Amino acid sequence: MGHTGSDAEIYVMNADGSNEINVSNSPGGDFSPDWSPDGTKITFQSQRDGSNEIYVMDADGSNQTNLTDSATGELSPDWQPLPAPSGPKSKAECKNSGYEDFGFKSQGECVASVQRAPKSK
């Protein structure tokens, strides 16, 4: 994550820090990025719509989509694999398996909002 002025943004780069690219590039803070298990998508929290919302985008920053669209705000997006032999095949299967799902992205992957515990020192 980086800053452009006072606007938090999400960047991708090489492991050595070279080739830094702003992939979220929007007004309003973008933060808490999380890579999908297959490395093709990034889910993140954004304030661009006035409240904390969960978004997903392709790894290059394209196809940014609001998954929550709620007035209450959501925190800490995280990819959640589901316990099934081949994973879920639909959004309904995600919800029926007990996950608070905001977006079915591909077989075996759902995006959920989770509250992470603070790191202990």
C-alpha positions in Angstrom: 0.0 0.0 0.0 1.3 3.5 -0.8 0.2 7.1 -0.7 -0.5 9.6 -3.4 -0.9 12.9 -1.5 -3.3 12.0 1.4 -5.0 9.2 -0.6 -4.0 5.6 0.3 -3.6 3.4 -2.7 -2.7 -0.2 -3.5 0.5 -1.0 -5.4 2.0 -4.1 -6.9 5.8 -4.5 -7.5 8.6 -6.9 -7.9 9.9 -8.6 -4.8 12.9 -6.2 -4.8 10.6 -3.1 -4.8 11.2 -2.3 -8.5 8.4 -1.7 -11.1 6.0 -0.2 -8.6 2.5 0.2 -10.1 -0.6 1.8 -8.5 -3.3 -0.7 -9.3 -6.2 0.8 -7.3 -5.7 4.4 -8.4 -9.0 6.0 -7.2 -10.1 9.0 -5.0 -10.8 7.8 -1.5 -8.6 5.5 0.5 -7.9 1.9 -0.7 -6.3 -0.5 1.8 -6.2 -4.0 3.3 -5.4 -5.8 0.0 -5.4 -9.6 -0.1 -4.3 -11.8 -3.0 -6.7 -14.5 -4.2 -5.2 -18.0 -3.8 -4.5 -18.3 -7.6 -2.8 -14.8 -7.7 -5.2 -13.4 -10.4 -7.3 -11.1 -8.2 -7.0 -8.7 -5.3 -9.7 -8.0 -2.8 -9.5 -4.7 -0.8 -11.3 -2.3 1.4 -12.1 1.1 -0.1 -13.7 4.4 1.0 -14.3 5.7 -2.5 -18.1 5.4 -2.1 -18.3 7.2 1.3 -18.2 4.2 3.6 -15.9 1.1 3.9 -16.8 -1.2 1.1 -15.2 -4.5 -0.1 -14.0 -4.4 -3.7 -12.3 -7.0 -6.0 -10.1 -6.3 -9.0 -7.8 -8.2 -11.4 -4.2 -8.2 -10.4 -3.4 -5.5 -12.9 -6.1 -3.2 -11.4 -8.7 -3.7 -14.1 -12.3 -4.7 -13.5 -12.7 -3.1 -10.0 -16.0 -4.1 -8.6 -17.8 -3.2 -5.4 -19.0 -6.5 -3.8 -20.8 -5.1 -0.8 -22.5 -1.9 -1.7 -23.8 -1.4 1.8 -24.3 1.7 3.9 -23.0 0.0 7.1 -19.4 -0.5 5.9 -17.4 -3.6 5.8 -13.9 -4.4 7.1 -10.9 -6.6 6.3 -11.6 -8.6 3.1 -10.2 -12.1 2.9 -10.4 -14.9 0.5 -12.2 -17.9 2.0 -11.8 -21.4 0.5 -14.7 -23.6 1.3 -14.5 -27.2 2.6 -15.7 -29.2 -0.4 -14.0 -31.7 -2.7 -14.1 -29.3 -5.6 -15.1 -26.1 -3.9 -18.3 -24.1 -4.5 -19.8 -23.7 -7.9 -22.1 -20.8 -7.2 -22.8 -17.9 -4.8 -25.6 -20.0 -3.3 -23.2 -22.8 -2.4 -21.0 -20.2 -0.6 -23.9 -19.0 1.5 -25.2 -22.5 2.1 -21.8 -23.5 3.5 -22.1 -20.9 6.2 -19.8 -18.3 4.9 -20.7 -14.6 4.9 -20.1 -14.2 1.2 -19.8 -11.0 -0.8 -18.7 -12.4 -4.1 -18.2 -15.8 -5.8 -15.2 -15.3 -8.0 -14.3 -18.8 -9.3 -14.6 -22.4 -8.4 -13.5 -22.9 -4.8 -13.2 -19.2 -3.9 -15.5 -16.8 -2.1 -14.7 -13.3 -0.8 -15.8 -12.7 2.8 -15.4 -9.8 5.3 -13.6 -10.9 8.5 -12.5 -8.9 11.5 -8.9 -9.8 12.2 -7.5 -9.8 15.7 -4.8 -7.1 16.3 -1.3 -8.4 16.3 0.2 -8.9 19.7 3.6 -7.3 20.4 
